[in-house]
C-alpha cells in the first residue's frame, strides 16, 4: 500500500495548484485554529466578569474540544470521498459562523452553545490542512513543510496571550472571537482560487450510520471524562448510563464499519504497523502533553510563588521547542529514517518527564522551562515523523481518514489525561491533607489549594498552613509527573515497534 513520492499530477484541464499560496492559506487556517485555545483562555476572566455563569467556565473549553473530537474522523473520511477543498472550506465557514456568534453572546449559556458550533467547524481545519500538505508535496518535501505547520503552533502559543490581552484591555473580549473573521476569509480565498483537485466523480455511499454511532460513542465518552468526578459522580446512574452508551456505540460502530461499503473509519489502515504504532503513541503523548500543560502553572504559581506571567513563560518554552524540533525532524527523517527520529523524540519525552518528576521549589521557574522545552522537542520530533509516515503509507483515497485518525487519538489522549491526571492530583492532595488532619490540623480541604494560586490569598495564610498546603501540592504534583514519566516510557517502548526500514 506504499505510495510513491512524486508530487500530484495536474488537473485534466491543465490547471496546476499554486503550492506556495495554498501553503500560506493552510498556515493561516492552522494559525486560526491553534490560537483559539490561548487567546480565549486569556479573555475568560473578563468574559465571566461580563456574562457571569462561572459554573460553566470549563464548558466554554469542553464544548469546543468535544465537537472537535467528535467530528475529526468524519471530516477526514468526507475529505477522502469528496476532496479536501470543499470539506475544508465548509469547516472554516462553520468555524467563522461560530466565531461571529460567540462574539455576540449575551450569556454563558449562549457562549457555550456557540462554542459547540465553533468546534463543529474546527474539526475539519487541522486534519484536512495537514492532509492537503500530504497531497501537494512529495514525501521528501513533506517533512520540511510539516515542520512549517508545527511552527505555526509555536507562534500562536506566544502571540495568543499577548493579542488576547491587548484586545481585552483596549477593545472588547468579543474581538477575541471576531479576529478569526479576516483570517478565515483569507484562508478560504487562498484554498478556493489556488488549490485544484482531480477528484473522481462518482456516486458515494456515505456511511451515515457509522457517523451517528461514532458521534454517540465519542460524545458520551468525552462528556464522562470531562465531567466525571466533577459534576457527574462516577458511580451515579448517569455515569453508568454514559459508560454503557459509549461501550455499546463503540461495539456497534466496529460492527457497522466491517459491513459498510465506504466505512467512516477504514480499519484496514490500522493493519499497517507504522500507522498502528503512530496512533497508539499519539494517544500516550496526548496524555503527557495535557499533564505538563495543565499542571505546570499550578506548580510555578502555588509552590514557587511566581506570577502567572512567569508560569506562562515556562509553558511557552514548550511551544518554542516544538517547532524547532519539528523543523529538524524533517531533516532527520531523510537522513536517519522514521524509527530513529521517533526514538530521539521518545528519549526527549523521558528526559523532560524526569526533570518534572524531580522538580523542586528551589529549582526555580527556569529549570521548569527547561523541562517544558525538552518535552516540546520530543513532541516536535515524534508528531512530525508520525504524520509524514502515515501520509506516505496510504493512498490519496485514505490519506484524509488516516491523518484524522492520528489527530483523533491525540485529542482522545488529551481528554483521558485530563481526567486521569486530574483524579490522581486530587486524590493525592486529599490523602496528604487527611494525614495532616490526623495530626490535629482540620482546617484544610482540597479547596484550600485555591488560596495558593493567588498572591493576595496566599499572603493571608499563616506560615504553617502555607507550608503544609505547598507540601501537599508539591508531593501530589510529583505523583502526577511520575505518572507522566510512566507514559513517556510507554511511548518509547511503543516506538520500538516501528518498522526498522521506512
N, C-alpha and C positions, 0 to 999 in steps of 0.2 A: 504494500500500500504506500510505498515511498513515492513522493513526487519529485520531479526534477527541480533544479534550482534556477531555471530560466525565468525571466520576467514574463508576465502575462502577455498574451497576444493582443493586437489592436482589434477594434470592433470590425464587424463585417463592412460597415460603411467607411472604414478607413480612419475614423476618429481615434485619437490616442489620449489616454489620461495624462493630464499635466501633473506629474508626480510632486514637484515642489509645492505647487499651490494646494493640491489635495492634502499634502502633509501639513501645511500651515493650517488648513481648515480643521484637520483632525486634532492638531495640537491645541487649537482654540477650544474645540469641543471638550477635549480632555481637561484642559485648564478649568473650563466652566464647571465640569463635574467634580474635579479634585478640590477646588477652592471652597466648594459648598460647605464642607464639614467645618473647616477652620473659621470661615467668615461668619457663619451662623452661630457658632459657639461663642465668638467674641460679642455678638449682639444680644445673646439670650438674656443676660441680666436686664438690659434696657427693655427688651420685648416683654419680659414678665412684669417689669415695673409699670409698663403701659397697659398691657392687656389683663394682668392678673393671672390666676389659674396656675399657681406654682406646682400643684399636684400633677399637672400634665406636662411638666418640664421635660421629663425623659422621653415622652411620646413624640415630642417635636423631632427628635432624632430617630426614635424607633420606627415611626411611621414611614419615614423616608427609607431607612435601611431595610425594613420589611418588604416594601413594594419593590425595591431594587433587587433583593434576593429572590423574590417570587418570580419576577419577570425575566431575569437574565438568561435563563436557559431557553425560555420560549422565544425571546428575540433572536437568540443565536440560531435556533432552528429555522425561524422565519427568514432570516437573512440567507440561509442556505437555499431555501425554496424560491424566494422572490428577488434575491440580490441584496447587497449591503446598502445600496444607495437609498431606496425607498424606506427601508426599515429604520435606518439611522436618521433620516430627515423626519420621519414620523416621531421617533423617540425624542429628538431635540425639540420638536414642535410642542409635544405634550409637556416636556420639561419647562418650556418657556411659558406655556399657559399656567402651569402650576406656580411658577415664579411670580407671574403677574398677580395671580390670586392671593398668594402668600403676602405680597406687599399691601394688599387691600384688606387683610384680615382684621376684624374688629373684636375678636375674642380668641382665646387659646383653642377653643373647640374648632373654630373655623380654621385656625392656622394648622392644627393637626390634620384636618381633612384635606387642606390644600397641599400639605406636605406628602400625603398619600399620592396625590396627583403628580406632584413633582417627582417622587420616587418611581412612579409608574413609567415616566419617560426616561428617567436616569438609567433604568435597567438596560436600555439599548445603547447608551453612549459609550461606556468603557469597552465592553467586549467587542462591539462591532467596529469601533475605531481601531482597535488593535488588530482585528481580523482584516481590515482593509489594508493595513501595512503588510500583512502576510500575503495579500493578493497582488499588490502592485510592486513589491520589491522581491528580489531573488533571495535565496537562502543566505548568501554571503552578505547581502546588504541589510537583511532584516535585523541582524544582531546589533548593528550600529544604530539603525533607526529606532528600534525598541528602546535603546538607551536614551535617545532624544525624548521619547514619550515619558520615560521614567523621570527625566529631569524636570518635566512639567510638574510632577507631583512635588518635587523639592521646592520649586519656585512658588507653587501655590501655598505650601505649608509656611513659607517665610512671609509671603506677601499677604496672605489671607487675614491674619490677625491685624496687621497694620491697616489694610484697606477697610476692614470691618470697623476698627476703632475710629478711623477718620470719618467714615460715613455716619456712624452713630453719634459722634461728638458734634459734627458740623452740619449734617444734613438731617437724616432720619434713619432709623433702623430699617424702614421699609425699602430703602435703596440697596440694602444688603441683598435683597432678592431681585430687585429691578436691574441691578448691574449685569445680570445674566442676559438681558434682552439684546444689547448690541453684540455681545459675544456670540450668542446663539444665531442671530441673523447673519453675521459674517461667516460662521461655520456652515450654515445651510447654503449660503450663496456659493462658497468655495466647492462644496460637495456637489451641488446641483449643476454648476456650469463646467466643472473641470474633471469630474470623475465619470468615466464611461465603463459600462459593464456589458459583457457579452453573455447575458443570461438566456438560457434555453427557454423558449416559450412553450409551455405545456401545462396541461391542467393538473394541479396538485391536489392530493387528498390530505387536507390538513387534519392533524391529529388533535381534534377538539377535546375528545375525552381525556387524552393524555395531558393536555394543557390544564383542564379543570382539576384532574386528580393531583397534578404537580402543585397547582396553586393551593389546594386544600392541605396537602402534605406539608409543604414548606411554611404556609401561614400558621397552621396550628403549632408546628414545631417552634417557629420563631417567637410566637406570642408566649409560649410556655417558657422558653429560655430567657426571654427578656423580662417577663413579669413573674416567673416562678420564684417563690421565696420573698417576693416584694409585695405585690398586690394579689397574687394568687398563691395560696398555700399548696405546696407540692402534693399533699395527701388529701386535698379537698376534692369534692365531686367534680368541680370544674377542671382542676388539674388532671384528674384521672380521665375525664372525657377528652381533654386535649391530647393526652398521650395516646389513648386508644384511636382517636380520629386520625392522628398523624401516622400511626403504625398501619392502620387499615388502608389509608390512602396510599402509602408507600408501596404496600404489597400489591394493591390493585393497579398502581401505576406501572410497576415492573411487569406484571402480567399483561397489561394493555400494550406496553411497548414491544413485547415479544410477538404480538399479533399484528400490530399496526403496519400498514403499507409504507408509510413515511413517518417513522416514530419521532416524537419530540426529542427524545434522548436516545440516539443510536448506541446501544450498549456494546456494539461491536468495536467501537473505537477504544473501549476500556481494555480490550484484549491486547492492545499494543502495550508492551511493558513500560515503555518510556512515558506514555500518557497516564497509565495507572499509577506509576511511582510519582510522577509530577503532581498529579491531582491529590494523592494522599499526603504528599509532603506539603502541598499548599494548604491543606486543611490544618496540618500541625503548625505551620509557620503563621497561619492566621491566628491561632491561639497565642503564640509567642508575641506577635505584634500587638494584640489587644492587651496582653499582660503588661507590656512595657508602657505603652502609650496611656493606658487608663490609670495606672497606679504610681508612676514615677512622680507626677506633680504632688501627690499626697506625701511622698517621702521628702521631697525637697522643701515643701511649704510647712508640713506638720512637724517633721523631725529636724531638718536642717534649719528651719525658721527663716527661710528666704522668701522673697516676694514672688507673686505669680509671674512676673516678667522673667525672673531667673528660672523659675520652673519651666516656663515656656521655652527658654533658651536650651535647656537640657534636652527637650523633645525635638527642637529644631535641628539639633546635631544629627539626629537620625535622618531627617529629611535632606540633610546635606550629604551624608554618607551614602544614602540610597542611590541618587542619580549619578554620583561619581563612580560608584561600583558598577552600576548598570552600563555606563559607557565603556568601562574597561571589560565588562563581561562580554560585550560584543567582540572585542579583540581576542580575548582568551578563548572564546568558543571556536574561533577559526584556527587558533594555534594548538590548544591542548584538548579541545573537544568538550562535549556536554558534561560528561561524568566528572572530569577533573575540575571543571569550572564550578559545578554544583557542589563538589566536595569542599572546595575552598570556601564557598558560601556557607555550607553547613558548619565548617570549622569556626567561621566568624560568629555564627549564631551561638555556638557553645561558649566561645571566648567572651562574648558580650554578656551572656547569661551568667557566667561565672563572676564577672565584675559586679553584676547586680546582686547575686546571691551572697557576696562578701562585702557589700556596700555598707559603710558605717557612717554615722552622723559626722564624724571628724573628717571623713574623706572630702567632703565639700561638693558643691554642685559641678565643679569642673570635672571631677572623676566620674560623676554620674553622666555628664555629657559625653565623656569618652566611651562609656559603656553603650550609650544610646547610638553614638556614631558607629561603633563596631557592629551593633545589631543592624543598623541601616546598611552597612557594607554587605552583611550576609544576605539581607533581603534583596538588595540590588543584584547581587551575583546570581542568586537562585531564581528569582522571578523572571528575569530576562532570559536566562538559559532555558527555563521551562517553556515559556511562550514560544521561543524560536524553535525548540524541539517539537512541540505539539504541532505548530503550523507547518513544519517540514515533514511531518509523519503522515498527515492526512491529505486527501484531495480537496479541491475547491468546494465540492458539494458537501463536505463535512467540516470544513475549517471553522465556520461560524459556531456550530454546536460544540466543537472540540475546545475552541477558545473560551466560549461561555462556560463550559463545564469547569475550567480551571478558575475562572472568576467566581463562580458559584461556590466552589469548595473553599476558597479563601474567605468569602463572606460568611459561609457556614462556620468556619473556624473562628472568625471574629465573634460571632454570636455565642457559640459554645464556650469560647474562652471567657467572655464577659460574665456569663452565668457561672461557670465552674470556678474561675479565679475569684470572682466576687464572693461566692459562697465560702471558699477557702479563707479569704481575708476576714469576712465577718465572723465565721466560727472561731478562727484563731484569736481574734480580738476578744470575743465573748469569753473564751476559755481563759485567756490571760487575765481579764478583768475579774472573772469569777474567782480565780485563785487568789487575787489580791483582796477580794471581798471576804474570803475565808480568813484573811489575816486581820480583818477588822475594818476595812475601808469599803463601805456600802454606798458611797456617793456616786460612783461612776457606772455608766452603762455604755452600750455601743454608740449611742447618740452623743456621748461626751467627746468622742473623737472630733466631732464637728468644730469644737472650740479650739482645736489645734491649728485649723486651717486658715484662720483669720488672725491678723496681728493683734487687733484690739481685744478680741475674745481671749486670745492666748495670754495676753498681759494681765487679764483678770483672774487667771488661775493661780492658785497657791503653788509655790515652787515644788512642793511634794507631789501635788496632783498632776502638775505638768510633766514631771519626771516619770511618773507612773504611766500616764497616757502615752507619752513618747516611747517609753519602753515597750508598751503593748503594741503600738503601731509599728515600731521597728521590728520587733520579733515576728509579728504577723506578716509584714511585707517580705521579710526574709523567707518565710514559709512559702509565700506566693512565688517568689523568684526561684526557690528550689524546684517548685512545680514547673516553672518556665524552663529551668535548666533541664529537667527531665524530658520535656517535649523537644528541646533543642537536640538532645542526644538521640531521641527517636527520629527526628528529621534526618540526622546524619546517617543513622542505620538504614533508613528508607532509601536515601540517595545511593547507598552502596549497591542497591539492587538495579540501578540504572544500567542499561547495556554498556559494555566496555567499548564498543565501537558505535559511533554515531553515523 
